[in-house]
Amino acid sequence: MSPQNVFGAFAKKARTQKKLGLREAARAMEVPAAYLSRVENGIDNPSGKLIQKMSDAYGIAIDELTQRAPTGRVSADAHIHAMQSIPNLRALYRLGEGLGANRIEEFIRELLQESGVADEDIEKKLAELRSEFPRIRNNGRDGLFASEGRPRMLSKKRIAAMARQMLYRSGLTETTYIPPTPIEMIVENEPKLVYRIDDLECDESGNPIVLGLTGWSQTGDPQIVINSTLAESQRNTNESRFNYTLAHELFHAIEHLPRVSKLLIRPLARANFFVNFGRGSVAERAVRRWTRSEEPRRLTTNEDWREWQANTFASALLMPDWAVRATFKAAFDTPTIPVKPGSNAREFALEMAGRKPLERDVLALSLAEIFCVSRQAMAIRLLELNLIEEGTA
């Protein structure tokens, strides 16, 4: 094990023994969560200032930390650039579902030329990428995952049971659970799962384009990487997106990733991994489309099913059915609320998800705030659990 990894493992163990989440510790030490994550994962060296802050936060003597600190300096630029290049490729594949691999390669060559990359470097890069191009089927729509097998057939009930078992393993039962779900601690308790926060792609305004990644770590273990923009933001919307993204990626890591071959493929620098995209204001437009749509989303490709499974798991993990039912009844003094015939049930569910039960109490929280999820996520959950009953009034 390298000196960086020795120090990182020691620092992570010290943090978890203090029962501190990654972001919680970073905020307490006033350092970026992405930086602390890179140190714990052996990518960056700790600074003297960070070691001093760790000493105070974890109650460990500075000498005990410094004797484990690596002496050399390691740059993570190569890894970061490799990771950031792949989401762009995936976006290209999704936008070019009707294109063949040759057309995709031609398009990438044109982009590199416009960026001023030398011709010989372009050919080297394309040669490197060819092995990562998906084996696109002429009659298929799977795109990126055309070369992969189908996900397991999992019912919503089965996925909910998987989420419940994970909560139970963390000691969160019907009698002990208090929202919100401590998703970071659950992820860090999962054996052989690497969890990192790092700088992923954002747009010119700093809004995250890629929310999270799931792939193989350098050690061959499943790895989740979350965009530092979500992790370090103090906005409630980003907090809820962080929680949902992490829960979503967790299911990819434990269920889908083990079914993707990692032989002869560089860790995370690959086409065959799962990406959770965010689109800033597009998310609000998606909410509006959801409230107005009468038809459920069609699931046709393997990727559609994988995303549905991950979303179903995230919902059950962050909003356990027993906890939502109990909180709903306590907040509104009724087990269910009917929707007037002819009214839009989805719009009403959104309203109830964001409504404070006691408007006169400025400290009261809405259901979405209590569980630290978005209004849309909570609204969908209320409808799934039939707490909002359509057409019964």
C-alpha positions in Angstrom: 0.0 0.0 0.0 1.4 3.4 -1.0 2.2 6.1 1.7 -0.8 8.1 0.5 -3.2 5.2 0.9 -1.8 4.4 4.3 -2.4 7.9 5.5 -5.8 8.1 3.8 -7.0 4.8 5.4 -5.9 6.0 8.8 -7.6 9.3 8.4 -10.9 7.8 7.2 -10.9 5.3 10.1 -10.3 8.2 12.6 -13.2 10.1 11.1 -15.7 7.2 11.1 -14.7 6.3 14.7 -15.9 9.8 15.6 -19.1 9.0 13.7 -18.5 11.9 11.4 -19.8 11.9 7.8 -17.4 13.0 5.1 -19.1 16.3 4.5 -19.7 16.8 8.2 -16.0 16.5 8.9 -15.0 18.7 6.0 -17.3 21.4 7.2 -16.1 21.2 10.7 -12.5 21.5 9.5 -13.4 24.2 7.0 -11.9 22.4 4.1 -13.5 21.4 0.8 -15.1 18.0 1.0 -13.6 17.0 -2.3 -10.1 17.7 -1.0 -10.7 15.6 2.2 -12.1 12.8 0.0 -9.1 12.8 -2.2 -6.8 12.6 0.8 -8.7 9.7 2.3 -8.6 7.9 -1.0 -4.8 8.3 -1.4 -5.0 10.7 -4.3 -3.9 13.9 -2.7 -1.3 14.5 0.0 -2.5 16.2 3.3 -1.3 19.7 3.9 0.1 20.7 7.3 -3.0 22.7 7.9 -5.3 19.8 7.2 -3.3 17.5 9.6 -3.6 20.2 12.3 -7.3 20.4 11.8 -7.6 16.6 11.8 -5.8 16.5 15.1 -8.3 18.8 16.6 -11.4 17.2 15.0 -10.5 13.6 15.7 -8.6 14.0 19.0 -5.4 12.5 17.6 -1.9 13.8 18.3 -0.3 15.6 15.4 2.8 13.4 15.6 0.6 10.3 15.2 -0.7 11.8 11.9 2.5 13.2 10.6 4.4 9.9 11.0 1.9 8.4 8.6 1.9 11.3 6.2 3.5 10.7 2.7 6.6 12.6 1.9 6.1 12.9 -1.8 3.6 15.0 -3.7 1.1 13.3 -5.9 -1.1 15.0 -8.5 -4.6 13.8 -9.2 -4.9 15.7 -12.5 -4.5 12.7 -14.7 -7.3 10.8 -12.9 -9.6 13.8 -12.8 -9.2 14.5 -16.5 -9.7 10.9 -17.4 -12.9 10.8 -15.4 -14.2 14.1 -16.8 -13.7 13.0 -20.4 -16.0 10.1 -20.2 -19.2 11.9 -19.2 -18.7 14.0 -22.4 -18.5 10.8 -24.4 -21.6 9.4 -22.8 -23.5 12.6 -23.6 -22.4 12.2 -27.2 -23.6 8.6 -27.3 -27.0 9.6 -25.9 -27.4 12.5 -28.3 -26.2 10.4 -31.2 -28.3 7.2 -30.7 -28.7 7.0 -34.5 -25.0 7.4 -35.3 -22.6 4.6 -35.9 -19.2 4.3 -34.2 -17.4 5.7 -37.3 -19.5 8.9 -37.2 -18.9 9.3 -33.5 -15.2 8.9 -34.0 -15.3 11.5 -36.8 -17.1 13.9 -34.6 -14.6 13.5 -31.8 -11.8 14.1 -34.3 -13.4 17.4 -35.4 -13.8 18.5 -31.8 -10.2 17.8 -31.0 -9.0 19.6 -34.1 -11.1 22.7 -33.2 -9.5 22.6 -29.7 -6.1 22.8 -31.2 -4.9 19.3 -30.4 -2.0 18.2 -32.7 -2.9 15.6 -35.3 -0.6 12.9 -33.9 -2.1 13.4 -30.5 -5.6 13.1 -31.9 -4.8 9.8 -33.5 -3.3 8.5 -30.3 -6.3 9.6 -28.3 -8.7 8.0 -30.8 -6.8 4.7 -30.8 -7.1 4.8 -27.0 -10.8 5.4 -27.2 -11.7 2.9 -29.9 -11.7 0.1 -27.3 -14.2 2.0 -25.3 -16.7 2.7 -28.1 -19.9 0.8 -27.4 -20.8 -2.1 -29.8 -23.8 -0.3 -31.2 -26.5 -2.5 -32.6 -28.2 -1.4 -35.8 -31.7 -2.3 -34.4 -31.2 -1.3 -30.8 -31.5 1.8 -28.6 -29.2 0.7 -25.8 -26.3 2.9 -27.0 -23.7 3.0 -24.3 -24.8 -0.3 -22.7 -25.5 -2.3 -25.9 -22.6 -4.6 -25.1 -23.9 -5.4 -21.6 -26.4 -7.9 -20.4 -29.8 -7.1 -19.1 -30.3 -6.1 -15.5 -32.0 -8.6 -13.2 -35.7 -8.6 -13.2 -36.5 -6.9 -9.9 -40.0 -5.9 -8.8 -40.6 -2.7 -6.9 -41.4 -4.8 -3.9 -38.1 -6.7 -4.1 -36.1 -3.4 -4.5 -37.9 -1.9 -1.5 -37.0 -5.0 0.5 -33.3 -4.5 -0.5 -33.5 -0.9 0.7 -35.1 -2.0 4.0 -32.4 -4.7 4.6 -29.7 -2.0 4.1 -31.4 0.2 6.6 -31.7 -2.6 9.1 -28.0 -3.4 8.7 -27.3 0.2 9.8 -29.6 -0.3 12.8 -32.4 1.8 11.3 -35.7 0.0 11.9 -39.3 1.0 12.3 -38.6 1.8 16.0 -35.2 3.5 15.6 -35.4 5.4 12.3 -35.5 9.2 12.5 -35.5 11.1 9.2 -33.6 12.0 7.2 -31.7 8.8 6.2 -28.0 9.2 7.0 -27.1 8.2 3.5 -23.4 9.0 3.8 -22.9 6.7 6.8 -24.8 3.9 5.1 -22.6 4.2 2.0 -19.4 4.2 4.1 -20.6 1.2 6.1 -21.0 -0.8 2.9 -18.0 -3.2 2.7 -15.5 -2.8 -0.1 -17.2 0.3 -1.5 -15.1 3.3 -2.2 -16.9 6.6 -1.7 -15.4 9.9 -3.0 -16.3 13.5 -3.5 -14.5 15.2 -6.4 -14.7 17.9 -9.1 -16.9 16.6 -11.8 -18.2 18.5 -14.9 -20.2 21.7 -14.4 -21.5 24.3 -16.9 -20.2 27.8 -17.3 -22.4 29.0 -14.4 -21.0 26.4 -12.0 -24.2 24.2 -12.1 -23.4 20.5 -12.1 -23.8 18.7 -15.4 -22.7 15.3 -14.0 -24.0 14.7 -10.5 -22.4 11.4 -9.8 -20.4 8.5 -11.2 -20.2 4.8 -10.4 -17.3 2.6 -11.6 -14.3 0.6 -10.5 -11.7 2.0 -8.2 -7.9 1.6 -8.7 -8.1 -1.4 -6.3 -10.8 -3.1 -8.3 -13.6 -2.2 -5.8 -16.9 -0.5 -6.7 -16.5 3.3 -6.4 -19.0 6.1 -6.2 -17.9 9.7 -7.0 -20.2 12.6 -6.2 -19.8 16.1 -7.7 -18.2 18.5 -5.1 -20.6 21.2 -6.2 -23.5 19.3 -4.6 -21.5 18.2 -1.6 -20.2 21.6 -0.6 -23.3 23.7 -1.4 -25.4 25.0 1.5 -28.5 25.3 -0.7 -31.4 22.9 0.4 -32.0 22.0 -3.3 -28.4 20.7 -3.7 -28.6 18.9 -0.3 -31.6 16.9 -1.5 -30.0 16.3 -4.9 -26.8 15.1 -3.1 -28.8 12.6 -1.0 -30.8 11.3 -3.9 -27.7 11.1 -6.2 -25.8 9.2 -3.6 -28.6 6.7 -2.9 -29.1 6.3 -6.7 -25.4 5.6 -7.3 -25.4 3.2 -4.4 -27.8 0.9 -6.2 -25.7 1.1 -9.3 -22.6 0.1 -7.3 -24.1 -2.8 -5.4 -26.5 -4.2 -8.1 -25.5 -3.1 -11.6 -21.7 -2.6 -11.5 -20.9 -6.2 -10.5 -22.6 -7.3 -13.7 -20.2 -5.2 -15.8 -16.9 -6.8 -16.7 -13.8 -5.0 -15.4 -11.3 -7.1 -17.2 -8.7 -5.1 -19.2 -10.6 -1.9 -18.6 -9.0 1.1 -16.8 -10.7 2.1 -13.5 -13.4 4.6 -14.2 -11.8 5.6 -17.5 -14.3 3.6 -19.5 -17.5 3.7 -21.3 -19.3 1.0 -19.3 -20.2 2.8 -16.2 -23.2 4.6 -14.9 -23.7 8.4 -14.8 -26.3 10.5 -13.1 -26.9 13.7 -15.0 -28.3 17.0 -13.7 -29.4 19.9 -15.8 -30.0 22.8 -13.6 -33.2 24.6 -14.6 -34.1 21.6 -16.8 -35.0 19.9 -13.5 -37.7 22.4 -12.9 -39.0 21.9 -16.4 -39.0 18.1 -15.7 -41.2 18.7 -12.7 -43.7 20.7 -14.7 -43.8 18.0 -17.4 -44.3 15.4 -14.7 -47.3 17.2 -13.2 -48.9 17.6 -16.6 -48.2 14.1 -18.0 -50.9 11.5 -17.9 -48.8 8.7 -19.2 -46.1 6.9 -17.2 -42.6 6.9 -18.6 -42.0 4.1 -21.0 -39.2 1.7 -20.1 -37.7 0.1 -23.2 -33.9 -0.1 -23.0 -31.7 -1.8 -20.5 -30.5 1.6 -19.4 -34.1 2.7 -18.8 -34.6 -0.3 -16.5 -31.4 0.3 -14.6 -32.3 4.0 -14.0 -35.8 3.0 -12.8 -34.4 0.4 -10.5 -31.9 2.9 -9.0 -34.5 5.5 -8.6 -36.9 3.1 -6.9 -34.2 2.0 -4.5 -33.2 5.6 -3.7 -36.8 6.4 -3.0 -37.3 3.5 -0.6 -34.0 4.1 1.1 -34.5 7.9 1.7 -38.2 7.7 2.3 -39.0 4.4 4.1 -42.7 3.6 3.7 -43.3 3.3 7.5 -41.6 6.5 8.2 -43.4 8.5 5.5 -46.8 7.1 6.6 -46.2 8.0 10.3 -44.8 11.5 9.5 -47.7 12.2 7.1 -50.3 11.2 9.7 -48.5 13.3 12.4 -48.2 16.3 10.1 -51.8 16.4 8.7 -53.7 14.4 11.4 -55.0 11.9 8.9 -53.6 8.8 7.3 -54.6 9.8 3.8 -55.8 12.9 1.9 -58.3 12.7 -1.0 -58.0 14.7 -4.2 -61.1 16.2 -5.5 -62.4 14.5 -8.7 -61.1 16.4 -11.8 -58.1 17.8 -9.9 -54.5 17.1 -10.9 -53.3 14.6 -8.4 -49.7 15.2 -9.2 -49.9 19.0 -8.6 -51.7 18.3 -5.4 -49.1 15.8 -4.3 -46.4 18.4 -5.0 -48.3 21.0 -2.9 -48.6 18.6 0.0 -44.9 17.5 -0.2 -43.9 21.2 0.2 -46.6 22.3 2.6 -45.7 23.1 6.2 -48.2 21.4 8.5 -48.5 24.4 10.8 -48.2 27.6 8.8 -48.1 29.7 12.0 -45.0 27.8 13.1 -42.0 29.3 11.3 -39.9 26.4 12.4 -42.2 23.8 11.0 -40.8 21.7 8.1 -42.5 20.2 5.1 -42.3 16.5 4.4 -39.7 17.1 1.7 -37.6 19.1 4.2 -38.0 16.5 6.9 -36.7 13.7 4.7 -34.3 16.0 2.9 -35.5 15.2 -0.6 -36.9 17.2 -3.4 -40.6 18.1 -3.6 -41.0 16.0 -6.7 -39.4 12.9 -5.1 -41.7 13.2 -2.0 -44.7 13.8 -4.2 -44.0 10.7 -6.2 -43.6 8.8 -2.9 -46.9 10.1 -1.5 -48.7 8.8 -4.6 -46.9 5.5 -4.6 -48.0 4.9 -1.0 -51.6 6.0 -1.7 -51.3 8.8 0.9 -52.8 11.1 -1.7 -55.9 9.4 -3.0 -57.1 10.4 -6.4 -60.8 10.9 -7.1 -62.2 9.8 -3.7 -63.5 13.1 -2.3 
